[in-house]
Amino acid sequence: MEVGFVAINHIRCREEYRERFEELFRTRAHAIDRMPGFCGMQVLRPQKPDEPYLVVSFWESEEAFRAWVGSPEFLEGHRRGFEDMRAARERGEESPMTSEFVTYEVIAR
Amino acid sequence: MEVGFVAINHIRCREEYRERFEELFRTRAHAIDRMPGFCGMQVLRPQKPDEPYLVVSFWESEEAFRAWVGSPEFLEGHRRGFEDMRAARERGEESPMTSEFVTYEVIAR
């Protein structure tokens, strides 16, 4: 299965949340692995501290990626992170992380 | 060979250079493919027009990436792009593209 589409989630963590963030991915649910057209993922820690973490997912096509967003597997895979964000909101704290997806077509290899 | 290190080159092209830029990568020299510890690369075209292209290279280790930067293979692989930039400079024009490397350790898959 050839990678034709890549989604990069740029995640900025509060300093005190970084260790928890990394642990969530080291012990991830692997729900995304069940999606048709999923080709793999990488969690990337920047060497420059002011850059965001990148959560990169590789897909056969844009359609495969779109089918994942909002799916039960998407919710299962983000469950603990979403809970951490809700708990912070309920305590009146700012979010432990912010995220932004940017999507790409693979044009050469 | 497992990917442990990722280098992302963020490339902003002038509008009129985009087609040439994409062609350079579709017909790339494949010099980098000879480097020990090289695990593959992807050229990513953003779906949002204000985002840069990403040239992503996957490496076994940081050492493998560092050995490539400045190597004969690095110069060979960038030859036509560097020539385009030099030609623009000699004509007194601004550069057809700018680039910035950001490097990452893979902490989860």
Backbone of each chain as ProteinMPNN parsed JSONL, in Angstrom:
{"seq_chain_A": "MEVGFVAINHIRCREEYRERFEELFRTRAHAIDRMPGFCGMQVLRPQKPDEPYLVVSFWESEEAFRAWVGSPEFLEGHRRGFEDMRAARERGEESPMTSEFVTYEVIAR", "coords_chain_A": {"N_chain_A": [[0.864, -1.194, 0.0], [0.72, 2.076, -1.033], [1.83, 5.232, 0.207], [-0.136, 8.036, -0.18], [-1.086, 10.293, 0.919], [-0.732, 12.575, 3.59], [-1.181, 13.467, 6.945], [-0.517, 15.971, 9.23], [-0.44, 16.62, 12.565], [0.004, 19.359, 14.476], [1.188, 19.82, 17.6], [1.107, 21.704, 20.463], [2.326, 21.649, 23.681], [1.72, 22.434, 27.11], [4.431, 23.036, 29.334], [4.483, 21.424, 31.691], [2.931, 19.34, 30.912], [4.18, 17.787, 29.056], [5.518, 15.324, 29.6], [3.41, 13.606, 30.24], [2.008, 13.766, 27.804], [3.808, 12.511, 26.032], [3.78, 9.97, 27.155], [1.131, 9.185, 26.695], [1.227, 8.654, 23.97], [3.178, 6.696, 23.798], [1.843, 4.612, 24.891], [-0.306, 4.16, 23.241], [-3.69, 3.658, 21.943], [-3.89, 2.252, 19.567], [-6.065, 2.218, 17.93], [-6.393, 3.538, 15.518], [-4.917, 1.973, 13.822], [-6.564, 0.071, 12.795], [-7.935, 1.19, 10.714], [-9.05, 1.205, 7.313], [-6.719, 1.737, 4.686], [-4.871, 3.022, 6.269], [-1.487, 3.679, 6.746], [0.5, 3.894, 8.627], [2.118, 5.63, 11.415], [3.874, 8.352, 13.018], [5.239, 9.779, 15.923], [6.695, 12.787, 16.562], [9.304, 14.319, 18.255], [10.414, 17.58, 18.607], [13.728, 18.859, 18.012], [14.35, 21.491, 18.513], [13.231, 23.484, 21.157], [11.115, 25.326, 20.899], [9.508, 24.549, 18.833], [6.502, 22.814, 17.739], [5.385, 19.492, 18.824], [5.021, 16.87, 16.389], [2.433, 14.917, 15.156], [2.265, 12.508, 12.945], [0.411, 11.082, 10.402], [0.135, 8.509, 7.996], [-1.383, 7.819, 4.929], [-3.237, 5.904, 2.494], [-4.855, 7.407, 0.823], [-6.612, 10.574, 0.545], [-9.3, 10.138, 1.112], [-9.265, 7.921, 2.807], [-8.083, 9.042, 5.09], [-10.046, 11.01, 5.702], [-12.177, 9.386, 6.382], [-11.381, 8.436, 8.795], [-11.348, 10.658, 10.552], [-13.405, 11.72, 13.074], [-14.487, 9.211, 13.303], [-15.451, 6.195, 15.21], [-12.987, 5.027, 15.899], [-11.274, 7.217, 15.854], [-12.237, 8.705, 18.02], [-11.828, 6.867, 20.086], [-9.045, 6.637, 20.001], [-8.27, 9.169, 20.823], [-9.235, 9.428, 23.348], [-8.11, 9.593, 26.084], [-6.55, 11.915, 25.934], [-8.48, 13.836, 25.211], [-10.022, 13.703, 27.541], [-8.209, 14.704, 29.432], [-8.088, 17.335, 28.532], [-10.708, 18.18, 28.919], [-10.914, 17.932, 31.705], [-9.1, 19.884, 32.543], [-10.41, 22.147, 31.608], [-12.681, 22.068, 33.215], [-11.546, 22.595, 35.646], [-11.023, 25.19, 35.317], [-8.655, 25.847, 34.129], [-6.139, 26.668, 31.624], [-5.941, 24.958, 28.428], [-4.089, 21.876, 28.35], [-2.853, 21.316, 25.994], [-2.654, 22.342, 22.532], [-3.893, 21.87, 19.209], [-3.298, 21.497, 15.693], [-4.258, 20.527, 12.541], [-2.534, 19.928, 9.509], [-2.689, 19.165, 6.108], [-1.501, 17.058, 3.428], [-0.602, 16.219, 0.05], [1.25, 13.534, -1.319], [3.797, 14.105, -3.51], [6.156, 13.237, -4.561], [8.714, 10.736, -4.093]], "CA_chain_A": [[0.0, 0.0, 0.0], [1.607, 3.238, -1.167], [1.355, 6.434, 0.899], [-0.465, 9.117, -1.106], [-1.649, 11.418, 1.673], [-0.115, 12.678, 4.923], [-1.782, 14.472, 7.833], [0.397, 16.314, 10.327], [-1.072, 17.351, 13.651], [1.002, 20.154, 15.214], [0.679, 19.874, 18.976], [1.876, 22.475, 21.449], [1.993, 21.236, 25.046], [2.272, 23.164, 28.261], [5.665, 22.39, 29.783], [4.236, 20.391, 32.703], [2.137, 18.257, 30.317], [4.961, 17.089, 28.027], [5.797, 13.929, 29.956], [2.12, 12.902, 30.067], [1.731, 13.705, 26.365], [4.645, 11.462, 25.429], [3.327, 8.677, 27.666], [-0.113, 8.818, 25.998], [1.527, 8.077, 22.656], [3.921, 5.433, 23.97], [0.863, 3.581, 25.288], [-1.513, 4.542, 22.486], [-4.737, 2.632, 21.835], [-3.753, 1.552, 18.282], [-7.373, 2.148, 17.25], [-6.204, 4.025, 14.144], [-4.289, 0.915, 13.027], [-7.616, -0.747, 12.185], [-8.622, 1.914, 9.634], [-8.612, 0.884, 5.946], [-5.913, 2.787, 4.064], [-3.873, 3.553, 7.214], [-0.17, 3.127, 6.388], [1.472, 4.047, 9.707], [2.195, 6.961, 12.024], [5.076, 8.672, 13.788], [5.167, 10.921, 16.832], [8.005, 13.418, 16.414], [9.679, 15.322, 19.257], [11.342, 18.515, 17.948], [14.991, 19.125, 18.707], [14.252, 22.882, 19.008], [12.128, 23.458, 22.126], [9.991, 26.212, 20.556], [8.697, 23.936, 17.77], [5.519, 21.86, 18.263], [5.428, 18.071, 18.461], [4.24, 16.514, 15.204], [1.867, 13.572, 15.063], [2.167, 12.346, 11.494], [-0.224, 9.827, 9.968], [0.35, 8.223, 6.569], [-2.615, 7.215, 4.405], [-3.259, 5.574, 1.068], [-5.584, 8.445, 0.082], [-7.321, 11.543, 1.378], [-10.57, 9.541, 1.523], [-8.988, 7.072, 3.973], [-7.9, 9.958, 6.22], [-11.332, 11.649, 6.046], [-13.037, 8.37, 7.017], [-10.928, 8.276, 10.185], [-11.686, 11.832, 11.369], [-14.766, 11.628, 13.599], [-14.909, 7.803, 13.425], [-15.27, 5.632, 16.567], [-11.551, 4.811, 16.137], [-10.703, 8.536, 16.153], [-12.627, 9.065, 19.394], [-11.132, 5.933, 20.998], [-7.618, 6.96, 20.017], [-8.022, 10.458, 21.485], [-10.051, 9.473, 24.564], [-7.43, 10.101, 27.284], [-6.164, 13.314, 25.691], [-9.692, 14.666, 25.308], [-10.399, 13.756, 28.961], [-7.295, 15.647, 30.098], [-8.457, 18.694, 28.144], [-11.98, 18.514, 29.58], [-10.657, 18.101, 33.138], [-8.467, 21.202, 32.725], [-11.464, 23.154, 31.413], [-13.555, 22.055, 34.395], [-10.815, 23.235, 36.756], [-10.82, 26.597, 34.966], [-7.27, 26.038, 33.661], [-6.0, 26.66, 30.167], [-5.789, 23.608, 27.903], [-2.704, 21.392, 28.421], [-2.265, 21.276, 24.642], [-3.466, 22.82, 21.412], [-3.492, 21.096, 18.039], [-3.717, 22.003, 14.379], [-3.961, 19.604, 11.442], [-2.23, 20.4, 8.156], [-2.739, 17.958, 5.276], [-0.591, 17.101, 2.282], [-0.516, 15.15, -0.948], [2.617, 13.101, -1.62], [4.009, 14.333, -4.95], [7.365, 12.51, -4.977], [9.276, 9.874, -3.031]], "C_chain_A": [[0.894, 1.235, 0.0], [0.977, 4.455, -0.486], [1.102, 7.537, -0.12], [-0.87, 10.393, -0.402], [-1.075, 11.392, 3.085], [-0.82, 13.774, 5.708], [-0.82, 14.713, 8.985], [-0.368, 17.152, 11.34], [0.039, 18.035, 14.459], [0.477, 20.348, 16.623], [1.638, 20.647, 19.874], [1.373, 22.105, 22.838], [2.479, 22.265, 26.048], [3.425, 22.341, 28.824], [5.378, 21.208, 30.725], [3.428, 19.22, 32.152], [2.959, 17.385, 29.378], [5.182, 15.616, 28.346], [4.536, 13.079, 29.776], [1.787, 12.725, 28.577], [2.52, 12.572, 25.715], [4.185, 10.079, 25.881], [2.045, 8.234, 26.958], [0.197, 8.16, 24.661], [2.344, 6.791, 22.765], [2.976, 4.29, 24.29], [-0.44, 3.77, 24.506], [-2.426, 3.338, 22.231], [-4.587, 1.757, 20.589], [-5.089, 1.383, 17.565], [-7.229, 2.54, 15.782], [-5.667, 2.915, 13.23], [-5.327, 0.046, 12.307], [-8.261, -0.089, 10.975], [-8.121, 1.446, 8.263], [-7.814, 2.047, 5.357], [-4.929, 3.456, 4.997], [-2.544, 2.875, 6.935], [0.866, 3.274, 7.503], [1.434, 5.443, 10.281], [3.522, 7.121, 12.75], [4.748, 9.847, 14.701], [6.566, 11.504, 16.922], [8.221, 14.502, 17.466], [10.711, 16.265, 18.633], [12.635, 18.662, 18.742], [15.07, 20.578, 19.188], [13.052, 22.973, 19.945], [10.936, 24.341, 21.753], [9.124, 25.671, 19.417], [7.656, 23.001, 18.395], [5.94, 20.405, 18.024], [4.652, 17.894, 17.165], [3.722, 15.086, 15.355], [1.499, 13.38, 13.593], [1.463, 11.028, 11.206], [-0.156, 9.732, 8.45], [-0.834, 7.399, 6.07], [-2.451, 6.895, 2.931], [-3.861, 6.72, 0.262], [-6.197, 9.432, 1.067], [-8.622, 10.942, 1.916], [-10.367, 8.674, 2.78], [-8.804, 7.932, 5.22], [-9.239, 10.541, 6.661], [-12.261, 10.659, 6.752], [-12.65, 8.161, 8.479], [-11.406, 9.427, 11.065], [-13.151, 11.741, 11.795], [-15.285, 10.209, 13.73], [-14.822, 7.341, 14.884], [-13.792, 5.421, 16.898], [-10.847, 6.125, 16.484], [-10.994, 8.901, 17.607], [-11.906, 8.159, 20.397], [-9.663, 6.308, 21.126], [-7.301, 8.249, 20.761], [-8.661, 10.544, 22.87], [-9.324, 10.107, 25.757], [-7.004, 11.554, 27.118], [-7.358, 14.251, 25.812], [-10.145, 14.793, 26.77], [-9.508, 14.731, 29.73], [-7.687, 17.085, 29.786], [-9.757, 19.113, 28.832], [-11.766, 18.769, 31.07], [-10.024, 19.467, 33.413], [-9.516, 22.307, 32.603], [-12.347, 23.232, 32.652], [-12.866, 22.662, 35.622], [-10.572, 24.716, 36.475], [-9.403, 26.899, 34.511], [-7.236, 26.124, 32.139], [-5.691, 25.229, 29.704], [-4.332, 23.151, 28.001], [-2.04, 21.304, 27.049], [-3.23, 21.886, 23.633], [-2.988, 22.058, 20.18], [-4.032, 21.724, 16.763], [-3.281, 21.012, 13.303], [-3.577, 20.373, 10.179], [-2.103, 19.137, 7.294], [-1.998, 18.165, 3.958], [-0.846, 15.946, 1.321], [0.954, 14.811, -1.16], [2.83, 13.263, -3.123], [5.289, 13.684, -5.459], [7.891, 11.743, -3.78], [10.767, 9.697, -3.252]], "O_chain_A": [[1.713, 1.426, 0.899], [-0.228, 4.685, -0.58], [2.015, 7.934, -0.844], [-0.987, 11.448, -1.026], [-0.946, 10.332, 3.698], [-1.031, 14.875, 5.2], [-0.366, 13.772, 9.636], [-0.871, 18.233, 11.032], [0.897, 17.374, 15.044], [-0.566, 20.972, 16.819], [2.808, 20.296, 20.022], [0.186, 22.22, 23.144], [3.521, 22.891, 25.857], [3.4, 21.11, 28.794], [5.956, 20.132, 30.575], [3.254, 18.213, 32.839], [2.479, 16.339, 28.943], [5.05, 14.759, 27.472], [4.589, 11.977, 29.23], [1.34, 11.659, 28.155], [1.974, 11.778, 24.948], [4.195, 9.129, 25.099], [1.881, 7.053, 26.652], [-0.486, 7.218, 24.258], [2.22, 5.9, 21.925], [3.271, 3.131, 23.995], [-1.532, 3.568, 25.037], [-2.005, 2.183, 22.292], [-5.1, 0.639, 20.557], [-5.233, 0.518, 16.701], [-7.865, 1.95, 14.909], [-5.923, 2.912, 12.026], [-5.007, -0.631, 11.33], [-9.05, -0.725, 10.276], [-6.915, 1.303, 8.061], [-8.195, 3.207, 5.513], [-4.215, 4.368, 4.581], [-2.466, 1.647, 6.89], [2.0, 2.823, 7.344], [0.804, 6.339, 9.719], [4.203, 6.141, 13.053], [4.065, 10.79, 14.3], [7.511, 10.815, 17.307], [7.454, 15.46, 17.569], [11.764, 15.815, 18.18], [12.641, 18.6, 19.971], [15.771, 20.871, 20.156], [11.952, 22.574, 19.562], [9.836, 24.113, 22.257], [8.109, 26.278, 19.074], [7.897, 22.45, 19.469], [6.746, 20.12, 17.139], [3.739, 18.665, 16.869], [4.486, 14.165, 15.647], [0.566, 13.993, 13.075], [1.87, 9.98, 11.707], [-0.354, 10.708, 7.727], [-1.236, 6.418, 6.695], [-1.656, 7.508, 2.218], [-3.428, 6.98, -0.861], [-6.289, 9.162, 2.264], [-9.003, 11.211, 3.055], [-11.19, 8.693, 3.696], [-9.31, 7.592, 6.289], [-9.541, 10.568, 7.854], [-13.042, 11.05, 7.619], [-13.477, 7.763, 9.3], [-11.825, 9.203, 12.201], [-14.039, 11.691, 10.944], [-16.399, 10.002, 14.212], [-14.197, 8.01, 15.707], [-13.381, 5.613, 18.042], [-9.934, 6.145, 17.308], [-10.107, 9.35, 18.333], [-11.432, 8.627, 21.432], [-9.104, 6.298, 22.223], [-6.195, 8.413, 21.274], [-8.638, 11.602, 23.499], [-9.839, 11.039, 26.374], [-7.091, 12.338, 28.063], [-7.273, 15.314, 26.427], [-10.597, 15.858, 27.191], [-9.988, 15.49, 30.572], [-7.63, 17.953, 30.656], [-9.896, 20.254, 29.272], [-12.348, 19.692, 31.64], [-10.366, 20.129, 34.393], [-9.522, 23.267, 33.374], [-12.719, 24.32, 33.09], [-13.528, 23.177, 36.523], [-9.984, 25.418, 37.297], [-8.983, 28.056, 34.501], [-8.173, 25.711, 31.456], [-5.237, 24.397, 30.491], [-3.425, 23.948, 27.761], [-0.815, 21.227, 26.95], [-4.441, 21.94, 23.847], [-1.83, 21.648, 20.105], [-5.071, 22.385, 16.757], [-2.098, 20.697, 13.17], [-4.227, 21.357, 9.825], [-1.481, 18.158, 7.709], [-1.884, 19.28, 3.449], [-1.249, 14.854, 1.721], [1.804, 15.701, -1.178], [2.132, 12.639, -3.922], [5.489, 13.591, -6.67], [7.573, 12.04, -2.629], [11.429, 9.009, -2.474]]}, "seq_chain_B": "MEVGFVAINHIRCREEYRERFEELFRTRAHAIDRMPGFCGMQVLRPQKPDEPYLVVSFWESEEAFRAWVGSPEFLEGHRRGFEDMRAARERGEESPMTSEFVTYEVIAR", "coords_chain_B": {"N_chain_B": [[15.254, -1.8, 8.851], [14.768, 0.622, 11.244], [13.01, 3.693, 11.495], [14.394, 6.353, 13.215], [14.813, 9.008, 13.305], [13.882, 12.113, 11.94], [13.99, 14.499, 9.368], [12.725, 17.581, 8.43], [12.358, 19.632, 5.746], [11.282, 22.785, 5.251], [9.876, 24.359, 2.616], [9.449, 27.299, 0.916], [8.122, 28.467, -2.021], [8.386, 30.813, -4.685], [5.512, 31.806, -6.543], [5.669, 31.438, -9.361], [7.644, 29.589, -9.549], [6.817, 27.169, -8.659], [5.971, 24.995, -10.321], [8.357, 24.208, -11.565], [9.81, 23.537, -9.247], [8.383, 21.279, -8.316], [8.841, 19.589, -10.448], [11.615, 19.228, -10.274], [11.777, 17.517, -8.085], [10.265, 15.346, -8.928], [11.939, 14.302, -10.769], [14.214, 13.582, -9.411], [17.678, 13.249, -8.304], [18.268, 10.987, -6.822], [20.489, 10.653, -5.277], [20.65, 10.774, -2.499], [19.595, 8.36, -1.776], [21.64, 6.568, -1.633], [22.864, 6.886, 0.795], [24.113, 5.576, 3.874], [21.853, 4.399, 6.335], [19.717, 5.852, 5.422], [16.243, 5.969, 5.139], [14.177, 6.601, 3.467], [12.115, 9.041, 1.684], [9.766, 11.78, 1.405], [7.992, 14.059, -0.618], [5.948, 16.673, 0.097], [3.006, 18.244, -0.827], [1.249, 21.024, 0.273], [-2.229, 21.207, 1.214], [-3.377, 23.602, 1.93], [-2.808, 26.756, 0.523], [-1.089, 28.659, 1.709], [0.733, 27.369, 3.263], [4.068, 25.965, 3.596], [5.783, 23.785, 1.185], [6.769, 20.484, 2.187], [9.756, 18.742, 2.524], [10.499, 15.692, 3.413], [12.736, 13.668, 5.133], [13.62, 10.396, 6.128], [15.394, 8.708, 8.621], [17.727, 6.333, 10.009], [19.086, 7.22, 12.251], [20.192, 10.19, 14.01], [22.87, 10.602, 13.463], [23.207, 9.435, 10.942], [21.712, 11.196, 9.36], [23.199, 13.583, 9.776], [25.598, 12.901, 8.542], [24.886, 13.007, 5.93], [24.325, 15.724, 5.375], [25.985, 18.186, 3.696], [27.548, 16.336, 2.4], [29.0, 14.759, -0.603], [26.786, 13.562, -1.875], [24.677, 15.1, -0.925], [25.224, 17.569, -2.126], [25.105, 16.817, -4.826], [22.419, 16.034, -4.971], [21.107, 18.436, -4.594], [21.871, 20.007, -6.691], [20.636, 21.155, -9.109], [18.644, 22.789, -8.004], [20.188, 24.52, -6.401], [21.609, 25.759, -8.45], [19.541, 27.124, -9.782], [18.935, 28.976, -7.804], [21.309, 30.414, -7.633], [21.439, 31.504, -10.2], [19.224, 33.215, -10.159], [20.102, 35.042, -8.258], [22.288, 36.136, -9.613], [20.961, 37.465, -11.592], [19.927, 39.475, -10.155], [17.521, 39.023, -8.914], [15.015, 38.123, -6.444], [15.33, 35.145, -4.368], [14.125, 32.051, -5.781], [13.137, 30.257, -3.989], [12.894, 29.552, -0.436], [14.356, 27.884, 2.353], [14.025, 25.846, 5.298], [15.317, 23.77, 7.713], [13.891, 21.55, 10.069], [14.359, 19.384, 12.757], [13.747, 16.113, 14.14], [13.212, 13.673, 16.73], [11.979, 10.355, 16.635], [9.491, 9.344, 18.728], [7.407, 7.65, 19.16], [5.39, 5.174, 17.489]], "CA_chain_B": [[15.866, -0.585, 9.432], [13.682, 1.397, 11.847], [13.204, 5.148, 11.45], [14.551, 6.943, 14.539], [15.101, 10.44, 13.17], [13.204, 12.679, 10.767], [14.334, 15.898, 9.055], [11.703, 18.189, 7.564], [12.778, 20.884, 5.133], [10.11, 23.613, 4.907], [10.297, 25.121, 1.442], [8.496, 28.266, 0.355], [8.467, 28.793, -3.411], [7.645, 31.851, -5.402], [4.414, 31.191, -7.29], [6.069, 31.057, -10.729], [8.674, 28.543, -9.468], [6.234, 25.942, -8.094], [5.967, 23.886, -11.275], [9.763, 23.777, -11.666], [10.148, 22.889, -7.977], [7.797, 19.932, -8.299], [9.526, 18.788, -11.474], [12.942, 18.846, -9.762], [11.657, 16.361, -7.199], [9.773, 14.174, -9.673], [13.076, 13.781, -11.538], [15.336, 13.812, -8.496], [18.913, 12.524, -8.618], [18.337, 9.767, -6.0], [21.806, 10.55, -4.633], [20.443, 10.537, -1.064], [19.237, 6.95, -1.576], [22.87, 5.789, -1.412], [23.446, 7.155, 2.108], [23.809, 4.59, 4.927], [20.884, 4.859, 7.331], [18.589, 6.532, 4.779], [15.081, 5.064, 5.143], [13.137, 7.029, 2.524], [11.741, 10.455, 1.736], [8.484, 12.162, 0.793], [7.794, 15.472, -0.911], [4.543, 16.893, 0.453], [2.392, 19.499, -1.288], [0.186, 21.353, 1.237], [-3.551, 21.503, 0.657], [-3.587, 25.052, 2.12], [-1.768, 27.388, -0.298], [-0.144, 29.494, 2.459], [1.691, 26.512, 3.97], [5.197, 25.565, 2.746], [6.035, 22.384, 0.856], [7.665, 19.791, 3.121], [10.578, 17.644, 2.025], [10.701, 14.921, 4.634], [13.621, 12.51, 4.982], [13.543, 9.472, 7.258], [16.743, 8.202, 8.874], [17.871, 5.412, 11.133], [19.622, 7.924, 13.421], [20.651, 11.556, 13.752], [24.218, 10.525, 12.874], [23.046, 9.166, 9.507], [21.293, 12.47, 8.749], [24.317, 14.548, 9.827], [26.605, 12.479, 7.561], [24.397, 13.403, 4.592], [24.391, 17.182, 5.19], [27.312, 18.618, 3.257], [28.238, 15.248, 1.691], [28.874, 14.838, -2.071], [25.409, 13.194, -2.251], [23.836, 16.272, -0.614], [25.475, 18.571, -3.168], [24.566, 16.288, -6.075], [20.964, 16.029, -4.905], [20.588, 19.809, -4.621], [22.602, 20.752, -7.712], [19.805, 21.995, -9.985], [17.992, 23.818, -7.177], [21.205, 25.523, -6.055], [21.894, 26.527, -9.678], [18.426, 28.06, -10.0], [19.046, 30.065, -6.828], [22.457, 31.246, -8.012], [21.08, 32.249, -11.42], [18.336, 34.319, -9.767], [20.954, 36.03, -7.568], [23.089, 36.829, -10.634], [20.058, 38.377, -12.317], [19.451, 40.503, -9.226], [16.153, 38.705, -8.467], [14.952, 37.424, -5.155], [15.47, 33.698, -4.518], [12.863, 31.383, -6.129], [12.626, 29.496, -2.834], [13.643, 29.621, 0.815], [14.179, 26.603, 3.03], [14.395, 25.778, 6.716], [15.268, 22.412, 8.266], [13.571, 21.289, 11.472], [14.695, 17.968, 12.961], [12.887, 15.442, 15.135], [13.376, 12.276, 17.128], [10.741, 9.568, 16.645], [9.303, 8.847, 20.106], [6.388, 6.587, 19.146], [4.948, 4.771, 16.138]], "C_chain_B": [[14.75, 0.311, 9.956], [14.02, 2.878, 11.826], [13.283, 5.693, 12.881], [14.648, 8.453, 14.506], [14.475, 10.938, 11.867], [13.639, 14.132, 10.59], [13.284, 16.432, 8.097], [12.23, 19.521, 7.067], [11.516, 21.617, 4.658], [10.519, 24.525, 3.764], [9.167, 26.015, 0.948], [8.989, 28.664, -1.025], [7.738, 30.039, -3.858], [6.657, 31.16, -6.344], [4.879, 30.637, -8.65], [7.128, 29.946, -10.717], [8.072, 27.186, -9.06], [6.29, 24.758, -9.062], [7.38, 23.322, -11.438], [10.188, 23.018, -10.4], [9.63, 21.448, -7.949], [8.493, 19.02, -9.313], [10.905, 18.338, -10.979], [12.832, 17.598, -8.887], [11.114, 15.131, -7.915], [10.919, 13.513, -10.439], [14.347, 13.838, -10.692], [16.49, 12.844, -8.765], [19.003, 11.171, -7.915], [19.709, 9.57, -5.372], [21.653, 10.195, -3.154], [20.185, 9.057, -0.786], [20.469, 6.083, -1.285], [23.426, 5.95, 0.001], [23.12, 6.037, 3.103], [22.824, 5.185, 5.941], [19.744, 5.665, 6.755], [17.424, 5.561, 4.661], [13.991, 5.487, 4.165], [12.867, 8.515, 2.64], [10.373, 10.646, 1.099], [8.517, 13.664, 0.526], [6.304, 15.743, -0.792], [4.068, 18.269, -0.005], [1.222, 19.829, -0.361], [-1.148, 21.582, 0.538], [-3.943, 22.962, 0.879], [-2.472, 25.786, 1.376], [-0.755, 28.224, 0.483], [0.868, 28.674, 3.262], [2.866, 26.183, 3.051], [5.089, 24.102, 2.284], [6.903, 21.786, 1.977], [8.443, 18.729, 2.359], [11.049, 16.887, 3.264], [11.662, 13.783, 4.342], [13.646, 11.729, 6.288], [14.884, 8.761, 7.4], [16.734, 7.224, 10.037], [18.272, 6.173, 12.403], [19.986, 9.352, 13.023], [22.012, 11.539, 13.061], [24.131, 10.295, 11.358], [22.633, 10.443, 8.772], [22.462, 13.452, 8.68], [25.394, 14.196, 8.788], [26.195, 12.879, 6.141], [24.6, 14.898, 4.351], [25.821, 17.588, 4.836], [28.101, 17.549, 2.512], [28.179, 15.488, 0.179], [27.452, 14.504, -2.534], [24.444, 14.358, -1.992], [23.982, 17.311, -1.726], [24.903, 18.103, -4.504], [23.033, 16.374, -6.092], [20.355, 17.423, -5.014], [21.125, 20.627, -5.791], [21.717, 21.685, -8.532], [19.094, 23.102, -9.203], [18.972, 24.925, -6.802], [21.542, 26.388, -7.278], [20.79, 27.541, -9.97], [18.542, 29.259, -9.054], [20.202, 31.004, -7.187], [22.128, 32.105, -9.235], [20.173, 33.431, -11.088], [19.152, 35.441, -9.115], [21.737, 36.836, -8.595], [22.24, 37.771, -11.478], [19.528, 39.485, -11.417], [18.028, 40.275, -8.744], [16.17, 38.093, -7.072], [14.957, 35.912, -5.397], [14.127, 33.054, -4.884], [12.291, 30.556, -4.981], [13.495, 29.756, -1.614], [13.394, 28.309, 1.54], [14.651, 26.676, 4.471], [14.232, 24.341, 7.2], [14.803, 22.44, 9.718], [13.732, 19.778, 11.664], [13.976, 17.409, 14.187], [13.409, 14.059, 15.475], [12.011, 11.587, 17.092], [10.578, 8.985, 18.052], [8.195, 7.796, 20.2], [5.976, 6.343, 17.709], [3.535, 4.199, 16.218]], "O_chain_B": [[13.876, 0.719, 9.19], [15.152, 3.276, 12.097], [12.352, 5.516, 13.666], [14.576, 9.11, 15.545], [14.533, 10.269, 10.836], [13.654, 14.903, 11.549], [12.988, 15.811, 7.076], [12.514, 20.425, 7.853], [10.789, 21.138, 3.788], [11.404, 25.366, 3.919], [8.08, 25.547, 0.609], [10.115, 29.135, -1.189], [6.602, 30.286, -3.452], [6.926, 30.08, -6.869], [4.529, 29.521, -9.032], [7.471, 29.417, -11.775], [8.76, 26.166, -9.116], [6.622, 23.643, -8.66], [7.572, 22.106, -11.448], [10.847, 21.981, -10.483], [10.36, 20.521, -7.598], [8.703, 17.834, -9.059], [11.319, 17.206, -11.231], [13.696, 16.723, -8.94], [11.454, 14.002, -7.56], [10.877, 12.317, -10.724], [15.43, 14.112, -11.209], [16.313, 11.782, -9.362], [19.742, 10.295, -8.365], [20.061, 8.458, -4.979], [22.434, 9.408, -2.618], [20.507, 8.554, 0.29], [20.34, 4.983, -0.746], [24.355, 5.237, 0.38], [21.973, 5.592, 3.171], [22.959, 6.34, 6.346], [18.881, 6.126, 7.502], [17.586, 4.456, 4.145], [12.977, 4.799, 4.044], [13.328, 9.171, 3.574], [9.888, 9.793, 0.356], [9.01, 14.441, 1.345], [5.493, 15.129, -1.486], [4.629, 19.301, 0.362], [0.304, 19.023, -0.214], [-1.195, 22.084, -0.585], [-4.742, 23.512, 0.121], [-1.299, 25.472, 1.577], [0.337, 28.481, -0.023], [1.768, 29.243, 3.879], [2.684, 26.125, 1.835], [4.401, 23.291, 2.905], [7.669, 22.497, 2.627], [7.862, 17.916, 1.639], [11.871, 17.368, 4.044], [11.441, 13.011, 3.409], [13.687, 12.293, 7.381], [15.443, 8.272, 6.418], [15.875, 7.269, 10.917], [17.849, 5.815, 13.502], [20.074, 9.673, 11.838], [22.279, 12.358, 12.182], [24.888, 10.889, 10.59], [23.145, 10.735, 7.692], [22.688, 14.08, 7.646], [26.026, 15.088, 8.222], [27.042, 13.066, 5.267], [24.998, 15.302, 3.258], [26.751, 17.35, 5.608], [29.206, 17.816, 2.039], [27.4, 16.322, -0.281], [26.964, 15.104, -3.491], [23.504, 14.57, -2.757], [22.992, 17.862, -2.207], [24.291, 18.885, -5.231], [22.434, 16.741, -7.103], [19.222, 17.577, -5.47], [20.86, 21.826, -5.873], [22.01, 22.876, -8.643], [18.962, 24.224, -9.692], [18.644, 26.109, -6.871], [21.735, 27.598, -7.155], [21.067, 28.676, -10.358], [18.286, 30.4, -9.44], [20.089, 32.224, -7.063], [22.491, 33.28, -9.297], [20.322, 34.514, -11.653], [18.93, 36.623, -9.378], [21.848, 38.057, -8.483], [22.743, 38.758, -12.015], [18.764, 40.34, -11.866], [17.388, 41.191, -8.23], [17.197, 37.615, -6.591], [14.629, 35.452, -6.491], [13.092, 33.461, -4.357], [11.114, 30.197, -4.99], [14.664, 30.126, -1.728], [12.345, 27.689, 1.365], [15.542, 27.45, 4.821], [13.147, 23.764, 7.111], [15.269, 23.262, 10.506], [13.292, 18.991, 10.826], [13.649, 18.13, 15.129], [13.972, 13.363, 14.63], [11.004, 12.18, 17.48], [11.427, 8.223, 18.513], [8.068, 7.125, 21.224], [6.18, 7.181, 16.831], [2.972, 3.8, 15.199]]}, "name": "protein", "num_of_chains": 2, "seq": "MEVGFVAINHIRCREEYRERFEELFRTRAHAIDRMPGFCGMQVLRPQKPDEPYLVVSFWESEEAFRAWVGSPEFLEGHRRGFEDMRAARERGEESPMTSEFVTYEVIARMEVGFVAINHIRCREEYRERFEELFRTRAHAIDRMPGFCGMQVLRPQKPDEPYLVVSFWESEEAFRAWVGSPEFLEGHRRGFEDMRAARERGEESPMTSEFVTYEVIAR"}
